Amino acid sequence: MEDPEVVAAIVAGDPAGLAEAYDKYAVPLYSYCRSMLREPADAADAVQDTFLVAAAKLHSLRDPGKLRPWLYAVARNECLRRLRAGNALSALEEAVDLPTQAAEVGVATERAELAELVRAAIGGLNPGERDVIELSLVAELDGDELADALGVSRNQAHAQLSRARSQLERSLGALIVARTGRTACPDLRIILAGWDGQMTVLMRKRISRHIEHCEVCGERKRRELTPALFAGAMPLAALFPGFREQLLRMLADRSPAGLAHRLTVANRAGPFGPRTRRSIPGAPASTPGGSGVTPATSGTAPWCAVCCRPARPR
């Protein structure tokens, strides 16, 4: 079933539409939510509410072919709402969950180590850069889909992604050099004195400045930091057993309590999109032409960049 057919089925109230949407997108949506929220239960709740919002609001989707970025925009909104409300903790230092597909032990171990390295390096990014990287690496969104999920123009999304990937590369380089080059460079040992091993924005900047002026550490970075580090770095995380059945039962529940719960979730979703771009806790203030965001006004009806905005200039 293609996405326009899935949307039509959901809007028509056909349970098969929601089941198909779940089977196509629940696991990658959960991986994305896990990249933003520390606790697996919080991420699962965000995914659950994403599908409840979809069931209630999908009729307003202007282009049914954009179901995927629309769902990610809703999921992002749900994660940010939880972080702002203080009901969840941000996942900055968490390693990934088990891959969803079995692999050889050696390959799985290598991928897990690589994912841990990338996750640790993401700690050296500011919140806005992390948000873009999570959508790009974990959700694998790009182009129009990334722009729709972020609620910005395609050109803005491209610029934000370019900056974020550049900073991630610098953070990865700094982390690799810090972990492997201490014994080869006395100056680096001084910089890392008392370092707890956690990459931060400040440590990324300090180590990166050193690398730029150190022949030994610069060569180590050029040798170790390869484009392959970005490929397949973030395996999908597995949802809890029985989650699918639980969610589909909730979506099919026509009791007064079930209907009231779904209405509450849909109404509290809040606005999201370029007119009310949501702030990321800890992110820098908005700057003209930048990627800063401002909180939405409470009490407004939910809308999104994908279905309710005039076409973006290319």
Order of alpha helices (4+ residues) and beta strands (2+ residues): alpha-alpha-alpha-alpha-alpha-alpha-alpha-alpha-alpha-alpha-alpha-alpha-alpha-alpha
